[in-house]
Amino acid sequence: SFWMANASELLHFLKSDRHITAFSLQAQDLLADAVHIAFKQLVVALQSELELVLPSLLTDQDSDGEQSTAGIISVFSSAMGLLRKCRVNAALTIQLFSQLFHFVNMWTFNTIVTDQQPGQPRVNYCTNTWGLRLKRRLAKVEIWAEKQGLELAADCHLARITQAAHLLQARKGSADDIATLSSTCFKLNSLQLESLLSRYQPADHEAPINNELIETIVRVAQNTVDELTRGEGRQVRLEEDFVLQLPFLLPEDNYSCDIVRGVPGGLTEFLSPLQAAGLCVMTPQPTSSGYWTIYMDTPPPLTPVPRSP
C-alpha cells in the first residue's frame, strides 16, 4: 500500500510536469510497473486473509448475520484503514475493492454450486433457508460498502451470489414466478440456473419445482445471458472465474498534489539526510504561490496498463 501510493504519486508528477515528462519516459514505465506489481501483491495478500474468514459466511449458526460476516468486514476495514493512511488514490482503492468483492462472490458462489468446502462435509446450500441467510449476510457487507462509498463496486461484483441468494429464497412455483426470476437474476447463466434449481431442496411448505419451469428459465438464459457472455469472448461456465478480468487503470487525477499547499510538515526533516548525502537539494521559494501543480499540464484520459504475464 505504501509503495503503491508513493510510486503512483511520483509517476503522476513525471507524467504531468511539462518540463520533465519528455525525458523521464523510462522512469515512468518503471514506476507504472511498480504500481501494478504492488497492486497485485496487495490483492493476493488480502485474498489470503479473506480465505481464512470466508468459511464463517456459510456457518449454520448466527441468525442475524453479525458473527458470520465479522471476519470479512474486519479484513475490509483494515484494508481501507491502511489505504487511507497511505493516501492511496481513490481510483486505485475502488479497483482494489472490486477485486476483493469479486473474490467473496467467487468463493461463496463456487462453494454453493459445488456443495463443498475444502476439508468440510458436503452440504446442499440450495434451500430457502440458505437463500435467506445469504441474503441477510450479504446485506451486512453491502451496508459496509455503502458507508465507504463503494456501493457501486459491491453491487457489481457481488451480483451473482446476491442473485443466487434471491433465487433460492424467492417463490418458484408458477410460470409468473419464473418469469420474474428471469428478469431479476439476469447475471446467472443457464448452467448456473440449472444447477441451483435442479438441486433445490424444497422446504416443508413448498412444492417441488416443476421440471418444465426449470427448462423455461434455462432456455431464456441461454438466449440472453449466454449469448451476451459469448459475445464478450468468454465461456459459459458453471463456476465463477478466480481472476476478475478487468484492465488495471492508472488514475490521472485526485492525487495529493492537487490539495497540498506549501511545504508539508516533515518534508524538510525527511529530505535532510538525502541532502547531506548529496542525493538532492531542496530550495524553498518564498514568493511561490504554494501550488504543487503549477507546472503540470491537463492530464490525458485514463489508459489501461498492459497486462504482465
C-alpha positions in Angstrom: 0.0 0.0 0.0 2.8 2.4 0.9 4.8 1.8 -2.3 1.7 1.7 -4.5 0.7 5.1 -3.1 4.1 6.7 -3.4 5.0 5.2 -6.8 1.7 6.4 -8.2 2.2 9.9 -6.8 5.7 10.2 -8.3 4.5 8.7 -11.6 1.8 11.4 -11.7 4.4 14.1 -11.2 6.6 12.8 -14.0 3.8 12.3 -16.5 2.2 15.7 -15.8 5.1 18.1 -15.4 5.6 19.8 -18.7 9.3 20.2 -18.3 10.1 16.6 -17.1 7.7 14.3 -18.9 9.6 14.1 -22.2 12.9 12.8 -20.7 11.5 10.6 -17.9 9.7 8.0 -20.1 11.8 5.1 -18.9 11.3 6.1 -15.3 7.5 6.4 -16.0 7.5 2.8 -17.4 9.3 1.5 -14.3 7.0 3.3 -11.9 3.9 2.1 -13.8 5.1 -1.5 -13.5 5.9 -0.9 -9.8 2.4 0.4 -9.1 0.8 -2.6 -10.9 3.1 -5.1 -9.1 2.3 -3.5 -5.7 -1.4 -3.6 -6.5 -1.4 -7.3 -7.5 0.6 -8.3 -4.4 -1.7 -6.4 -2.1 -4.7 -8.1 -3.7 -3.1 -11.5 -3.2 -2.3 -10.8 0.4 -5.8 -9.6 1.2 -7.4 -12.5 -0.7 -5.3 -14.8 1.6 -6.8 -13.1 4.6 -10.3 -13.4 3.2 -9.8 -17.1 2.6 -9.3 -17.6 6.3 -12.6 -15.9 7.3 -14.9 -16.7 4.4 -16.0 -20.2 5.8 -17.8 -18.3 8.5 -20.1 -16.9 5.9 -21.6 -20.4 5.4 -21.9 -21.4 9.0 -25.4 -22.6 10.0 -25.2 -20.7 13.3 -25.7 -16.9 13.7 -29.3 -15.8 12.9 -28.7 -12.1 12.4 -25.5 -12.4 10.3 -23.3 -10.4 12.6 -20.8 -13.0 13.6 -20.7 -14.7 10.2 -19.7 -11.5 8.4 -17.5 -10.0 11.2 -14.3 -11.6 9.8 -14.9 -10.3 6.2 -15.8 -6.8 7.4 -12.7 -6.8 9.6 -10.5 -7.6 6.7 -12.2 -4.9 4.6 -12.0 -2.3 7.3 -8.3 -3.0 8.0 -7.5 -2.7 4.3 -9.5 0.6 4.0 -7.7 2.0 7.0 -4.3 1.1 5.5 -5.2 2.6 2.1 -6.3 5.8 3.7 -3.3 6.0 6.0 -1.0 5.7 2.9 -3.2 8.2 1.0 -3.8 5.7 -1.9 -5.6 7.3 -4.8 -9.4 6.7 -4.7 -9.5 5.1 -8.1 -6.9 2.5 -7.0 -8.9 1.9 -3.9 -12.1 1.2 -5.9 -10.1 -1.2 -8.2 -8.7 -3.0 -5.2 -12.1 -3.5 -3.5 -13.6 -4.6 -6.8 -11.1 -7.5 -6.7 -11.9 -8.2 -3.1 -15.7 -8.2 -3.7 -15.2 -10.4 -6.6 -13.2 -12.8 -4.5 -16.0 -13.0 -1.9 -18.5 -13.5 -4.7 -16.4 -16.2 -6.5 -15.6 -18.2 -3.3 -19.1 -18.2 -2.0 -20.9 -18.9 -5.3 -18.5 -21.7 -6.2 -18.9 -23.3 -2.8 -22.7 -23.3 -3.2 -22.8 -24.8 -6.7 -20.2 -27.5 -5.8 -21.8 -28.3 -2.4 -18.4 -28.4 -0.7 -15.7 -26.5 1.2 -12.2 -27.9 1.4 -12.0 -30.3 4.4 -15.7 -30.0 5.2 -18.6 -32.4 4.6 -20.8 -31.8 1.6 -23.8 -29.5 2.3 -26.7 -28.7 0.0 -27.0 -24.9 0.2 -29.8 -24.9 -2.4 -32.6 -24.3 0.1 -34.9 -21.5 1.0 -33.3 -21.2 4.5 -29.8 -20.7 3.0 -31.1 -18.2 0.5 -32.5 -16.1 3.4 -29.3 -16.5 5.4 -27.1 -15.5 2.5 -29.2 -12.5 1.6 -29.2 -11.3 5.2 -25.4 -11.7 5.5 -24.5 -10.2 2.2 -26.6 -7.2 3.1 -24.2 -6.6 6.0 -21.3 -6.4 3.6 -23.3 -4.1 1.3 -24.0 -1.8 4.1 -20.3 -1.6 5.0 -19.5 -0.9 1.3 -22.1 1.9 1.1 -20.6 3.6 4.2 -17.2 3.6 2.4 -18.6 5.0 -0.9 -18.0 1.6 -2.5 -21.7 0.6 -3.1 -21.4 0.6 -6.9 -18.4 -1.7 -6.8 -20.1 -4.0 -4.3 -23.3 -4.1 -6.3 -21.5 -5.0 -9.5 -19.0 -7.6 -8.2 -21.3 -9.3 -5.6 -24.1 -9.6 -8.1 -24.0 -13.3 -8.9 -24.0 -14.5 -5.3 -26.6 -11.9 -4.4 -28.9 -13.0 -7.2 -28.3 -16.7 -6.4 -29.4 -16.0 -2.8 -32.5 -14.2 -4.1 -33.2 -17.2 -6.5 -33.1 -19.6 -3.6 -35.4 -17.7 -1.2 -37.9 -16.4 -3.8 -41.1 -18.0 -5.0 -40.6 -20.6 -7.8 -43.9 -22.3 -8.0 -45.5 -20.8 -11.1 -44.7 -19.6 -14.6 -45.1 -16.0 -13.4 -42.6 -16.6 -10.6 -40.1 -18.0 -13.1 -40.7 -15.0 -15.5 -40.0 -12.7 -12.6 -36.8 -14.6 -11.7 -35.6 -14.4 -15.3 -35.6 -10.6 -15.1 -34.2 -10.3 -11.5 -31.5 -12.9 -11.8 -30.0 -11.6 -15.1 -26.4 -12.3 -14.1 -26.9 -16.0 -13.8 -26.2 -18.0 -16.9 -28.1 -21.2 -18.0 -25.6 -23.6 -16.4 -25.8 -21.8 -13.0 -29.6 -21.5 -13.0 -30.0 -25.2 -13.9 -27.5 -26.3 -11.2 -29.2 -24.2 -8.5 -32.8 -25.1 -9.4 -32.3 -28.8 -10.1 -30.6 -29.3 -6.8 -33.1 -27.1 -4.9 -34.5 -28.8 -1.8 -38.0 -27.5 -1.1 -39.0 -26.5 2.4 -41.9 -28.3 4.1 -44.3 -25.5 2.9 -43.0 -25.7 -0.7 -43.9 -28.0 -3.6 -41.0 -29.4 -5.8 -40.1 -27.2 -8.7 -41.7 -28.4 -12.0 -39.0 -29.5 -14.5 -40.8 -27.6 -17.2 -40.4 -24.4 -15.3 -36.7 -25.1 -14.9 -36.3 -25.8 -18.6 -38.1 -22.5 -19.3 -35.8 -20.3 -17.2 -32.7 -22.1 -18.5 -33.9 -21.6 -22.1 -34.4 -17.9 -21.5 -30.9 -17.6 -20.0 -29.4 -19.4 -23.0 -30.9 -16.8 -25.3 -29.9 -13.8 -23.2 -27.1 -14.2 -20.6 -25.2 -16.9 -22.5 -25.3 -15.1 -25.8 -24.0 -11.9 -24.1 -21.2 -13.9 -22.4 -20.1 -15.5 -25.7 -20.4 -12.1 -27.4 -17.8 -10.8 -24.9 -15.4 -13.6 -25.9 -16.0 -15.6 -22.6 -17.0 -19.2 -22.0 -20.3 -20.0 -20.3 -19.2 -21.8 -17.2 -20.9 -23.1 -14.0 -18.2 -21.8 -11.6 -17.1 -18.2 -11.3 -13.6 -17.3 -12.6 -10.9 -16.9 -9.9 -9.5 -13.8 -11.6 -11.6 -10.7 -12.2 -11.0 -9.9 -15.9 -10.7 -6.1 -15.7 -7.8 -3.9 -17.0 -5.7 -2.2 -14.4 -6.1 1.6 -14.8 -3.6 4.2 -13.6 -5.5 7.2 -12.2 -4.7 10.6 -13.8 -6.2 12.9 -11.2 -7.2 13.2 -7.5 -3.6 12.9 -6.2 -2.2 14.5 -3.1 -0.5 17.2 -5.1 -4.0 18.6 -6.0 -4.7 19.5 -2.4 -1.3 20.1 -0.8 -0.2 23.8 -0.4 3.2 24.9 0.5 5.8 22.7 2.1 4.2 19.9 4.1 5.2 19.4 7.7 8.0 16.9 8.0 9.3 17.2 4.4 12.3 19.2 5.3 13.3 16.7 8.0 12.7 13.8 5.6 15.0 15.3 3.0 17.8 16.4 5.3 19.7 13.1 5.2 19.2 12.8 1.5 20.6 16.3 1.0 23.5 15.5 3.3 24.3 12.5 1.1 24.3 14.7 -1.9 21.3 12.9 -3.5 19.1 16.0 -3.8 18.8 19.7 -3.0 15.7 21.5 -1.6 15.4 25.2 -2.4 12.4 26.9 -1.0 10.9 29.8 -2.9 9.4 32.4 -0.5 7.4 34.1 -3.3 5.9 30.8 -4.6 2.1 30.5 -4.7 2.4 27.2 -2.9 0.6 25.2 -5.6 2.3 21.9 -6.5 0.5 21.6 -9.8 1.7 25.0 -11.3 3.9 23.3 -13.9 1.5 20.5 -14.7 -0.4 20.1 -17.9 -4.0 18.8 -18.0 -3.8 15.0 -17.9 -5.0 12.8 -20.7 -7.9 10.3 -20.2 -7.4 7.1 -18.2 -5.3 4.5 -20.0 -5.1 0.8 -19.1 -1.8 -0.7 -18.1 -0.8 -3.6 -20.3 -1.2 -6.9 -18.5 2.1 -8.5 -17.4 2.4 -12.3 -17.5 
